[in-house]
């Protein structure tokens, strides 16, 4: 089951909850409210792994004494 983060519009609590489906909206565990809003996820293991493997190797990093051309 996926783990989603929700914000309760009634009491302001944020909760991480397991959900049977992405379309179901749970009740707030703090107040029992029904106005739960799903928050955007900040981490995706599949995307993070793909981005890490796709990044070019930079030989002129600041730690090597140069300026990295991939950072502004």
Secondary structure, DSSP 8 states (H G I E B T S, - for coil): -EEEEEEETTT--EEEEEESSTT-----TTT--S-EEE---S--HHHHHHHHHHS---TT-GGGTS--TT--
